[in-house]
Amino acid sequence: MDEIEQSPTQLVMSNFKQFMDEIKQSPTQSLPESDLTLPSLQMALTAGTFLMLTPFSFSNNEKQKFSEEVSSLIQNQSFLSDFSNQIGEPLEQESEDDFVKRGSNRLREMLYERFGIKG
């Protein structure tokens, strides 16, 4: 039986949880082909969430707590497994950009569901 060749991107993207676990275990915690590290992304996510809440009448303490909760949730092993299972592998003929977009949309939906936000 002939083996189907996969690009390096397809191999990396085949399981999101495994991808994240490998980044966490790497000495630099850097994303492949990028200067970004997992801790820097976590800080950016927390700061971005905090800024998105600026128009709402929450105290800075409440904004910070919510931002940290969102950042913590997306690192949770159970949440990552669920997310990984829901997005699955890239679809046949799906580009990397389309896969990322599909994953981003699903992540947004999961966060909305988790925090009771109507989108």
Z-matrix of the N, CA and C atoms (Angstrom, degrees):
N
C 1 1.440
C 2 1.523 1 108.58
N 3 1.325 2 116.26 1 130.44
C 4 1.457 3 120.69 2 179.08
C 5 1.517 4 109.82 3 -73.18
N 6 1.311 5 114.74 4 137.83
C 7 1.461 6 120.01 5 177.13
C 8 1.526 7 109.05 6 -86.16
N 9 1.316 8 117.08 7 136.80
C 10 1.457 9 121.37 8 178.98
C 11 1.518 10 107.93 9 -80.42
N 12 1.327 11 114.77 10 127.18
C 13 1.463 12 118.71 11 178.99
C 14 1.513 13 109.66 12 -76.73
N 15 1.330 14 115.37 13 139.65
C 16 1.454 15 121.04 14 176.58
C 17 1.515 16 108.35 15 -120.58
N 18 1.308 17 114.87 16 144.02
C 19 1.459 18 118.77 17 175.70
C 20 1.516 19 108.49 18 -71.68
N 21 1.355 20 118.47 19 160.93
C 22 1.465 21 120.22 20 176.57
C 23 1.525 22 112.13 21 -56.55
N 24 1.326 23 117.35 22 -34.87
C 25 1.466 24 120.92 23 178.65
C 26 1.523 25 110.13 24 -63.02
N 27 1.333 26 117.31 25 -44.79
C 28 1.454 27 120.20 26 179.74
C 29 1.518 28 110.64 27 -63.56
N 30 1.318 29 117.74 28 -37.99
C 31 1.453 30 120.03 29 179.28
C 32 1.517 31 110.92 30 -65.58
N 33 1.315 32 117.66 31 -42.99
C 34 1.458 33 122.14 32 179.63
C 35 1.519 34 110.44 33 -66.63
N 36 1.334 35 117.11 34 -38.98
C 37 1.450 36 121.01 35 -173.63
C 38 1.523 37 112.91 36 -86.58
N 39 1.333 38 119.32 37 1.25
C 40 1.455 39 119.84 38 -174.54
C 41 1.519 40 112.98 39 -65.05
N 42 1.318 41 118.23 40 -27.47
C 43 1.453 42 121.14 41 179.02
C 44 1.516 43 107.99 42 -147.98
N 45 1.317 44 117.15 43 109.44
C 46 1.453 45 121.29 44 -174.62
C 47 1.528 46 111.94 45 -62.06
N 48 1.323 47 117.56 46 -41.42
C 49 1.459 48 120.59 47 -179.38
C 50 1.524 49 110.27 48 -61.49
N 51 1.329 50 116.68 49 -45.16
C 52 1.468 51 120.26 50 178.81
C 53 1.529 52 110.07 51 -61.98
N 54 1.322 53 116.56 52 -41.26
C 55 1.463 54 122.12 53 177.65
C 56 1.532 55 110.45 54 -57.41
N 57 1.345 56 116.41 55 -48.33
C 58 1.462 57 121.06 56 179.91
C 59 1.528 58 111.71 57 -66.17
N 60 1.330 59 116.70 58 -39.85
C 61 1.467 60 120.25 59 178.23
C 62 1.526 61 111.02 60 -61.29
N 63 1.335 62 116.60 61 -40.43
C 64 1.463 63 120.48 62 179.26
C 65 1.524 64 111.17 63 -65.40
N 66 1.334 65 117.14 64 -38.39
C 67 1.469 66 120.41 65 177.91
C 68 1.530 67 109.68 66 -64.96
N 69 1.332 68 116.42 67 -44.95
C 70 1.466 69 120.51 68 -178.89
C 71 1.525 70 111.78 69 -61.23
N 72 1.337 71 116.80 70 -34.37
C 73 1.454 72 121.14 71 -176.74
C 74 1.527 73 113.03 72 -85.67
N 75 1.312 74 117.65 73 -13.41
C 76 1.460 75 119.93 74 -179.45
C 77 1.530 76 109.56 75 -71.43
N 78 1.315 77 117.99 76 149.78
C 79 1.465 78 120.69 77 -177.54
C 80 1.535 79 113.51 78 -59.69
N 81 1.330 80 117.34 79 -35.66
C 82 1.467 81 120.31 80 -176.49
C 83 1.524 82 112.56 81 -97.49
N 84 1.318 83 117.47 82 -12.47
C 85 1.470 84 123.76 83 -175.06
C 86 1.532 85 110.80 84 52.77
N 87 1.332 86 116.44 85 37.88
C 88 1.464 87 122.03 86 179.22
C 89 1.513 88 110.50 87 -94.24
N 90 1.328 89 114.93 88 146.51
C 91 1.450 90 120.06 89 174.61
C 92 1.525 91 108.62 90 -74.39
N 93 1.338 92 117.33 91 144.32
C 94 1.465 93 119.70 92 179.80
C 95 1.522 94 111.40 93 -56.77
N 96 1.317 95 115.49 94 141.02
C 97 1.460 96 122.70 95 177.34
C 98 1.524 97 112.47 96 55.56
N 99 1.331 98 116.91 97 35.61
C 100 1.456 99 120.99 98 -177.59
C 101 1.521 100 109.63 99 -152.73
N 102 1.317 101 115.52 100 156.20
C 103 1.456 102 120.64 101 174.43
C 104 1.522 103 111.27 102 -90.82
N 105 1.332 104 116.71 103 -2.47
C 106 1.460 105 120.98 104 -178.60
C 107 1.521 106 111.25 105 -75.53
N 108 1.323 107 115.45 106 140.94
C 109 1.458 108 120.19 107 175.95
C 110 1.522 109 108.65 108 -113.24
N 111 1.320 110 115.69 109 158.95
C 112 1.455 111 120.56 110 179.01
C 113 1.525 112 111.66 111 -59.81
N 114 1.335 113 119.90 112 -45.98
C 115 1.471 114 118.74 113 177.69
C 116 1.535 115 113.03 114 -60.15
N 117 1.341 116 117.81 115 -37.43
C 118 1.469 117 119.16 116 179.80
C 119 1.528 118 110.76 117 -68.63
N 120 1.337 119 117.37 118 -35.61
C 121 1.461 120 120.58 119 176.15
C 122 1.521 121 111.18 120 -67.11
N 123 1.326 122 116.67 121 -38.06
C 124 1.467 123 120.48 122 178.80
C 125 1.523 124 110.48 123 -64.39
N 126 1.310 125 116.58 124 -42.23
C 127 1.471 126 120.48 125 178.41
C 128 1.526 127 110.12 126 -64.93
N 129 1.331 128 116.93 127 -42.07
C 130 1.460 129 120.94 128 -179.86
C 131 1.530 130 110.49 129 -65.35
N 132 1.325 131 117.30 130 -39.36
C 133 1.455 132 120.78 131 178.09
C 134 1.523 133 110.97 132 -63.82
N 135 1.318 134 116.62 133 -45.43
C 136 1.463 135 120.70 134 178.95
C 137 1.527 136 110.50 135 -61.16
N 138 1.326 137 116.76 136 -46.22
C 139 1.467 138 120.79 137 -179.94
C 140 1.526 139 111.11 138 -65.14
N 141 1.323 140 117.00 139 -41.72
C 142 1.457 141 121.11 140 179.99
C 143 1.520 142 112.21 141 -64.27
N 144 1.321 143 116.10 142 -42.40
C 145 1.461 144 120.21 143 178.02
C 146 1.522 145 110.06 144 -63.65
N 147 1.320 146 116.17 145 -42.06
C 148 1.468 147 121.61 146 179.05
C 149 1.533 148 109.73 147 -58.99
N 150 1.334 149 116.73 148 -46.10
C 151 1.468 150 120.89 149 -179.53
C 152 1.524 151 112.51 150 -66.06
N 153 1.324 152 116.88 151 -35.39
C 154 1.456 153 120.27 152 179.19
C 155 1.527 154 111.26 153 -64.72
N 156 1.321 155 116.83 154 -25.12
C 157 1.464 156 121.21 155 -178.86
C 158 1.527 157 112.73 156 -86.50
N 159 1.332 158 117.60 157 -5.08
C 160 1.463 159 122.12 158 -175.76
C 161 1.532 160 113.41 159 -53.34
N 162 1.337 161 119.94 160 -43.81
C 163 1.468 162 118.87 161 -178.31
C 164 1.537 163 113.94 162 -67.88
N 165 1.316 164 117.17 163 -13.85
C 166 1.456 165 120.27 164 -176.49
C 167 1.521 166 110.62 165 -92.99
N 168 1.314 167 115.27 166 154.99
C 169 1.465 168 119.84 167 -174.98
C 170 1.532 169 111.53 168 -87.07
N 171 1.324 170 115.53 169 64.08
C 172 1.451 171 122.19 170 173.96
C 173 1.519 172 107.61 171 -109.06
N 174 1.316 173 116.28 172 148.78
C 175 1.464 174 118.54 173 173.89
C 176 1.525 175 108.70 174 -70.59
N 177 1.318 176 116.93 175 159.39
C 178 1.462 177 120.73 176 177.74
C 179 1.524 178 110.72 177 -58.33
N 180 1.322 179 116.71 178 -36.29
C 181 1.458 180 120.89 179 179.22
C 182 1.538 181 110.31 180 -63.98
N 183 1.344 182 117.38 181 -43.19
C 184 1.461 183 121.49 182 178.36
C 185 1.526 184 111.22 183 -65.21
N 186 1.331 185 116.88 184 -40.66
C 187 1.465 186 121.03 185 177.76
C 188 1.519 187 110.72 186 -62.43
N 189 1.324 188 116.51 187 -45.15
C 190 1.463 189 121.50 188 -179.32
C 191 1.525 190 109.87 189 -63.23
N 192 1.319 191 117.24 190 -44.81
C 193 1.467 192 121.45 191 -179.45
C 194 1.525 193 110.71 192 -61.60
N 195 1.341 194 117.28 193 -46.27
C 196 1.457 195 121.30 194 179.63
C 197 1.532 196 110.34 195 -63.21
N 198 1.322 197 117.55 196 -43.32
C 199 1.465 198 122.13 197 -179.91
C 200 1.523 199 110.99 198 -60.27
N 201 1.315 200 115.80 199 -43.24
C 202 1.466 201 120.05 200 179.48
C 203 1.526 202 111.08 201 -68.54
N 204 1.338 203 116.60 202 -34.63
C 205 1.457 204 120.31 203 178.23
C 206 1.526 205 111.03 204 -65.63
N 207 1.329 206 117.22 205 -41.77
C 208 1.466 207 120.95 206 177.63
C 209 1.527 208 109.59 207 -63.17
N 210 1.324 209 117.11 208 -46.84
C 211 1.461 210 121.46 209 179.94
C 212 1.526 211 111.02 210 -60.93
N 213 1.318 212 117.03 211 -41.38
C 214 1.459 213 122.05 212 179.45
C 215 1.528 214 110.91 213 -67.19
N 216 1.324 215 116.61 214 -42.18
C 217 1.464 216 120.37 215 -178.15
C 218 1.521 217 111.63 216 -59.72
N 219 1.313 218 117.31 217 -44.26
C 220 1.464 219 118.18 218 -176.05
C 221 1.523 220 112.81 219 -74.31
N 222 1.337 221 117.03 220 -3.51
C 223 1.461 222 120.87 221 173.06
C 224 1.526 223 111.69 222 -101.32
N 225 1.337 224 116.70 223 -8.49
C 226 1.454 225 122.69 224 -178.47
C 227 1.528 226 109.83 225 -64.30
N 228 1.344 227 117.34 226 131.35
C 229 1.464 228 121.44 227 -176.01
C 230 1.533 229 112.35 228 -60.34
N 231 1.314 230 116.97 229 -40.40
C 232 1.458 231 120.61 230 179.78
C 233 1.532 232 110.78 231 -66.24
N 234 1.329 233 116.00 232 -43.61
C 235 1.463 234 120.52 233 178.38
C 236 1.524 235 110.33 234 -63.60
N 237 1.341 236 117.12 235 -44.04
C 238 1.467 237 120.82 236 179.01
C 239 1.523 238 111.29 237 -62.11
N 240 1.333 239 116.94 238 -41.06
C 241 1.464 240 120.12 239 178.74
C 242 1.518 241 110.84 240 -63.32
N 243 1.325 242 115.78 241 -45.14
C 244 1.467 243 120.51 242 179.35
C 245 1.525 244 110.39 243 -61.50
N 246 1.337 245 116.06 244 -46.69
C 247 1.467 246 120.48 245 178.84
C 248 1.521 247 110.77 246 -60.41
N 249 1.332 248 116.33 247 -46.57
C 250 1.457 249 121.04 248 -179.69
C 251 1.527 250 111.18 249 -59.92
N 252 1.322 251 116.35 250 -42.84
C 253 1.474 252 120.01 251 178.75
C 254 1.527 253 111.89 252 -65.54
N 255 1.321 254 116.33 253 -36.45
C 256 1.458 255 119.43 254 -177.90
C 257 1.530 256 113.16 255 -72.41
N 258 1.321 257 117.06 256 -36.44
C 259 1.469 258 117.35 257 179.64
C 260 1.524 259 111.30 258 -85.46
N 261 1.330 260 116.36 259 -25.41
C 262 1.458 261 119.94 260 177.77
C 263 1.517 262 112.34 261 62.05
N 264 1.319 263 114.36 262 -155.71
C 265 1.457 264 121.04 263 179.54
C 266 1.529 265 109.07 264 -87.83
N 267 1.327 266 116.02 265 161.55
C 268 1.472 267 118.02 266 174.36
C 269 1.529 268 109.92 267 -56.79
N 270 1.319 269 114.69 268 139.18
C 271 1.457 270 119.81 269 178.89
C 272 1.525 271 109.84 270 -71.99
N 273 1.319 272 115.15 271 157.20
C 274 1.458 273 119.33 272 178.26
C 275 1.524 274 108.77 273 -58.14
N 276 1.296 275 117.21 274 132.66
C 277 1.470 276 124.43 275 -179.22
C 278 1.533 277 113.85 276 68.56
N 279 1.337 278 117.99 277 10.89
C 280 1.462 279 120.76 278 178.68
C 281 1.525 280 108.90 279 -85.01
N 282 1.313 281 117.04 280 126.79
C 283 1.456 282 120.51 281 178.95
C 284 1.524 283 109.75 282 -73.33
N 285 1.310 284 116.49 283 164.95
C 286 1.460 285 121.10 284 177.37
C 287 1.527 286 110.11 285 -60.61
N 288 1.342 287 116.45 286 -42.95
C 289 1.461 288 120.29 287 179.02
C 290 1.531 289 111.71 288 -60.90
N 291 1.336 290 116.24 289 -42.12
C 292 1.466 291 120.24 290 179.21
C 293 1.529 292 111.11 291 -66.78
N 294 1.329 293 116.65 292 -38.27
C 295 1.464 294 120.70 293 178.00
C 296 1.529 295 110.24 294 -64.04
N 297 1.324 296 116.36 295 -44.15
C 298 1.469 297 120.77 296 179.05
C 299 1.527 298 109.73 297 -63.41
N 300 1.333 299 116.97 298 -41.99
C 301 1.460 300 120.73 299 179.68
C 302 1.531 301 110.44 300 -63.45
N 303 1.323 302 116.64 301 -43.71
C 304 1.463 303 120.60 302 178.80
C 305 1.528 304 110.34 303 -63.47
N 306 1.330 305 116.59 304 -42.71
C 307 1.460 306 120.50 305 177.83
C 308 1.522 307 112.23 306 -64.19
N 309 1.326 308 116.59 307 -41.33
C 310 1.475 309 121.03 308 178.68
C 311 1.521 310 111.16 309 -62.57
N 312 1.332 311 116.07 310 -42.99
C 313 1.458 312 119.96 311 179.21
C 314 1.526 313 111.13 312 -63.16
N 315 1.333 314 116.32 313 -42.42
C 316 1.466 315 119.66 314 -179.74
C 317 1.526 316 110.47 315 -67.41
N 318 1.321 317 117.52 316 -40.11
C 319 1.466 318 120.90 317 178.15
C 320 1.525 319 110.06 318 -61.66
N 321 1.310 320 117.19 319 -43.86
C 322 1.466 321 121.55 320 178.20
C 323 1.532 322 110.01 321 -59.37
N 324 1.344 323 116.52 322 -45.81
C 325 1.469 324 120.46 323 179.00
C 326 1.528 325 111.10 324 -60.88
N 327 1.323 326 117.32 325 -41.76
C 328 1.464 327 120.89 326 -179.76
C 329 1.528 328 111.07 327 -65.56
N 330 1.329 329 116.98 328 -40.19
C 331 1.465 330 120.25 329 178.56
C 332 1.526 331 110.63 330 -67.50
N 333 1.321 332 116.77 331 -40.59
C 334 1.471 333 120.28 332 177.19
C 335 1.530 334 109.85 333 -59.97
N 336 1.336 335 115.91 334 -45.18
C 337 1.463 336 120.33 335 179.42
C 338 1.532 337 110.35 336 -62.23
N 339 1.316 338 116.27 337 -45.74
C 340 1.471 339 121.57 338 -175.89
C 341 1.531 340 112.10 339 -63.37
N 342 1.330 341 116.62 340 -39.12
C 343 1.450 342 120.94 341 -175.20
C 344 1.530 343 112.58 342 -102.01
N 345 1.337 344 117.07 343 7.97
C 346 1.458 345 121.04 344 176.36
C 347 1.516 346 114.28 345 64.66
N 348 1.332 347 115.57 346 36.28
C 349 1.468 348 120.72 347 -179.77
C 350 1.523 349 107.55 348 -96.77
N 351 1.292 350 115.83 349 131.46
C 352 1.462 351 120.27 350 176.57
C 353 1.517 352 108.38 351 -89.98
N 354 1.341 353 116.08 352 120.50
C 355 1.453 354 120.39 353 -174.74
C 356 1.446 355 117.07 354 -98.05
